[in-house]
Every structure is written in structure tokens, then in C-alpha cells.
Amino acid sequence: MFGPPEATLQQIIACLSAFTEISQAAIFGSRAIGTYRAGSDVDIVIWLTTDNPHTVARIAAALDELPTAYLFDLVDYGTITHEPLKAHIDDKAKPLILER
């Protein structure tokens, strides 16, 4: 689907789902558009229900603790100021967690 095996995707989803502050999450970047290569990081965007600056760091640390060789790039959608990145996410991101 996005490169990682289904079991790894389920670990990522379970990890993100444990954080009630996340209202939505999606994969973007090369994995979303199918141009990833072996070793490409996993770009994840999250939509948060809080503006606590420590939340993103906690979530990133939890992802880094997963038993996988993948590297994660975590972005809080609410802090993105680069409009082309927002447009890419709006157009190409693939949902991991739908709005809850």
C-alpha cells in the first residue's frame, strides 16, 4: 500500500490511535504518491485537538520506539506555513486515521 508491510502499518495506526489529541492522521510525500524507494522515510501528518507544543514530540518519540527500521517525519498540519506543502497534503495524503 505505502511500502511498509501491513503489520507495520497496523503498528503505526495503533501507536497514533493511542493519542486522543490526534483527530486525523495521514501519510503524505513519496509514500502517498507511490514514488518512494527502499529506505524512504514515512511522512506522517497529524491534525491535533490541542496546541500543546510537547504533544508532537511525545508522538514522534512513540513512533521512534516502534520495532521497525523505518524513520518517521511527523508534521502537525496546524503549524504548516508552506502553502505548497499544505496543498500537497490536501491533495495527495492517504488517511491512516479518519476524523474522530
N, C-alpha and C positions, 0 to 999 in steps of 0.2 A: 504494500500500500504506500508507505512513505519511506521504505528502506529497512527500518528495524523489523525484526520478526514480530509476529502478532503478540507473543508472550511479553516482549519488551514494551510494546505499545500499551498493553494492559497494565504493566507496572507503572508506566508514565501516567496513565489515566488515573490509576488508583492513588498514586502519590499526589497528583494535583487535586483530586476529588477530596482528599483529606483536609484541604484548606477551605473552610467555609467562606473565606474572604474572596475566593475566586468565583465570579459569576459566570465566566466563559473562559475557554482556553482553545487555542488552535495552533496548528503547525503552519509556518509560513516559510518563505525562502525557497532554496533549491529543492527541498523535500516536498514542498507543496506543488511545485510546478514540474517535478519529475526530472530535474537536471542534476540531482545530487550524485556524488561519487562515493566510493568506499572511503570512509573516514570523514565525510562531511558531518559537521555538527548538526544538531537538531535545534532549529529555531522555533521557539515557542513564544506566543504572545498570550498574555492573560489580561482579562478585564477584572478589576478589583472593585469591591464594595467599600473599601477603606482607603485612606490616603496615608496610612502609617508607613513611613519610609523603611521600616525594618521588615515589613511583610515580604517584599520581593527577595530580600537577602535570605530570609528563612526558607522560602520556597525554592530558591536556587540551591541552597545547601541540601535540602531534601532530595532534589533531583540528582545532585552530585553524589549522594550516598547510595543511589540505586546500583545494584550489582550488574552494571553494563559498561561496555567500553566506550559508549557514546558520550560526546561532550555536548552540553546544552548551552544555548544562548537564550536567556529569558528576558522578555521585554514586557513592560507594563504599558498597555495601549494608551492609558490616560496620560502618560508622560511623553509620548512621541510628539516631537515638534517638526520632524522632517516629513513634509507632506507627501513626497513620492513613496516613502516607506508606508505611511498610512494608506495610501491608495493601493499599494501592492497587497497589503494585508486585507483591506476591504474587498479586493477583487479576487485574490488567489488563495487566501488562507483556508485550510481544511480543518473543520471543527474536531476537537478532542472532547470538550465538554460543552454541551449546548447550554444556552441561558437557563439559569436556575434561580 
